[in-house]
Amino acid sequence: MLRVYQGRIINYLRSNTNFKRKDPIDILFTLEHGRVWALISDGKTTKKVKAIDLIS
């Protein structure tokens, strides 16, 4: 998934989050009540967004 949507994910992270370019970031996709969510974390902060917002 990362390989296909890497550019879109990077653009989302740069424009909608405060994560720094050199911060290691983990993205975990989960399914809750029929919706796919992305949990974005740098170890200190975690942000939960709809996966469709992340890749569109």
Backbone bond lengths (Angstrom), bond angles and torsions (degrees), N, CA, C in turn:
res aa  C-N    CA-C-N  psi(-1)  N-CA   C-N-CA  omega(-1)  CA-C   N-CA-C  phi
1 M - - - 1.441 - - 1.531 110.18 -
2 L 1.312 115.90 -40.71 1.461 119.65 -179.61 1.528 110.61 -62.45
3 R 1.303 117.05 -40.82 1.461 120.49 -177.76 1.528 111.17 -62.57
4 V 1.323 117.48 -40.10 1.456 121.98 -177.45 1.532 111.35 -73.72
5 Y 1.312 117.35 -40.72 1.470 121.75 -173.25 1.527 114.14 -109.70
6 Q 1.304 117.98 16.94 1.459 121.39 -174.35 1.524 112.79 -55.68
7 G 1.303 118.67 -46.83 1.470 121.51 -179.35 1.509 112.55 -62.05
8 R 1.325 117.03 -42.17 1.464 120.81 -179.98 1.518 111.58 -67.98
9 I 1.327 116.32 -39.14 1.463 120.55 178.87 1.525 110.03 -64.68
10 I 1.314 117.04 -44.63 1.464 120.89 179.18 1.527 110.57 -61.57
11 N 1.321 117.48 -44.02 1.467 120.48 178.00 1.516 111.66 -61.13
12 Y 1.340 117.91 -41.04 1.460 121.34 178.27 1.527 110.25 -63.20
13 L 1.321 116.97 -46.17 1.461 120.45 -178.30 1.514 111.67 -62.79
14 R 1.315 117.67 -39.36 1.464 120.99 -179.81 1.524 112.34 -69.57
15 S 1.322 117.11 -36.47 1.465 118.87 -174.45 1.531 114.52 -93.05
16 N 1.340 118.47 -22.34 1.464 120.07 -172.92 1.522 115.10 -119.71
17 T 1.320 118.23 1.47 1.464 119.78 179.84 1.516 110.05 -133.30
18 N 1.316 116.02 170.06 1.464 122.10 177.92 1.515 112.41 -102.18
19 F 1.331 117.69 11.99 1.457 120.41 179.79 1.525 109.39 -66.61
20 K 1.309 116.31 141.67 1.454 121.94 179.64 1.528 110.04 -83.90
21 R 1.303 115.59 157.87 1.459 121.82 -176.69 1.528 112.04 -60.66
22 K 1.323 118.19 -37.39 1.466 121.83 -176.14 1.524 113.75 -91.29
23 D 1.325 118.02 -3.79 1.466 120.97 178.61 1.525 110.10 -68.82
24 P 1.323 117.69 133.77 1.473 118.60 172.18 1.535 108.50 -72.20
25 I 1.317 116.17 130.55 1.456 121.42 -175.32 1.519 109.71 -123.27
26 D 1.325 115.82 135.74 1.458 122.44 174.82 1.519 108.24 -109.01
27 I 1.333 115.56 138.16 1.459 121.05 176.07 1.516 107.47 -124.59
28 L 1.325 116.01 122.18 1.456 122.72 179.71 1.519 108.39 -117.28
29 F 1.322 116.25 122.35 1.462 120.87 178.53 1.522 108.16 -94.30
30 T 1.329 116.24 130.35 1.457 121.81 -179.92 1.526 109.63 -128.47
31 L 1.306 115.36 159.49 1.457 121.88 177.80 1.523 107.37 -116.91
32 E 1.333 115.98 119.15 1.462 121.54 179.47 1.518 109.42 -131.05
33 H 1.298 116.71 118.56 1.462 123.03 177.63 1.530 112.11 53.89
34 G 1.327 116.01 39.54 1.455 121.31 177.74 1.517 115.13 82.12
35 R 1.311 118.00 6.14 1.471 121.77 178.88 1.519 109.80 -118.01
36 V 1.317 115.37 141.20 1.461 120.58 179.15 1.522 108.81 -94.51
37 W 1.320 115.21 125.83 1.462 122.55 -179.79 1.520 109.13 -115.79
38 A 1.323 116.41 153.55 1.456 122.40 174.41 1.519 108.22 -117.17
39 L 1.316 115.93 124.16 1.461 121.49 174.80 1.518 107.00 -100.35
40 I 1.322 116.32 113.92 1.457 122.33 -177.55 1.522 107.63 -105.18
41 S 1.332 116.54 126.45 1.453 120.11 -175.91 1.521 110.89 -140.07
42 D 1.330 115.39 143.74 1.462 120.47 173.02 1.529 110.87 -113.40
43 G 1.311 116.88 12.64 1.457 121.80 -179.01 1.516 112.29 98.79
44 K 1.309 117.61 -29.82 1.465 122.54 179.52 1.519 110.74 -103.78
45 T 1.307 116.33 -47.66 1.456 121.15 -178.82 1.522 110.13 -120.16
46 T 1.318 114.40 150.71 1.457 121.35 178.35 1.521 108.06 -129.60
47 K 1.313 115.18 136.91 1.455 121.21 178.30 1.517 108.26 -125.84
48 K 1.331 116.44 133.40 1.467 122.24 -179.94 1.522 108.41 -109.15
49 V 1.336 116.18 121.00 1.464 121.24 -179.91 1.516 109.22 -133.62
50 K 1.323 115.43 159.95 1.457 119.91 174.13 1.519 107.96 -67.45
51 A 1.317 117.06 135.28 1.461 121.04 -177.63 1.517 111.74 -61.63
52 I 1.316 117.36 -34.33 1.461 120.29 179.84 1.516 111.21 -63.91
53 D 1.332 118.24 -32.40 1.463 121.48 175.83 1.527 111.47 -68.05
54 L 1.302 115.67 -32.22 1.455 121.67 -178.01 1.525 111.45 -72.82
55 I 1.318 117.93 -36.22 1.465 120.00 -173.70 1.512 114.63 -106.13
56 S 1.327 118.25 -2.30 1.471 118.33 -179.34 1.501 112.25 -101.00
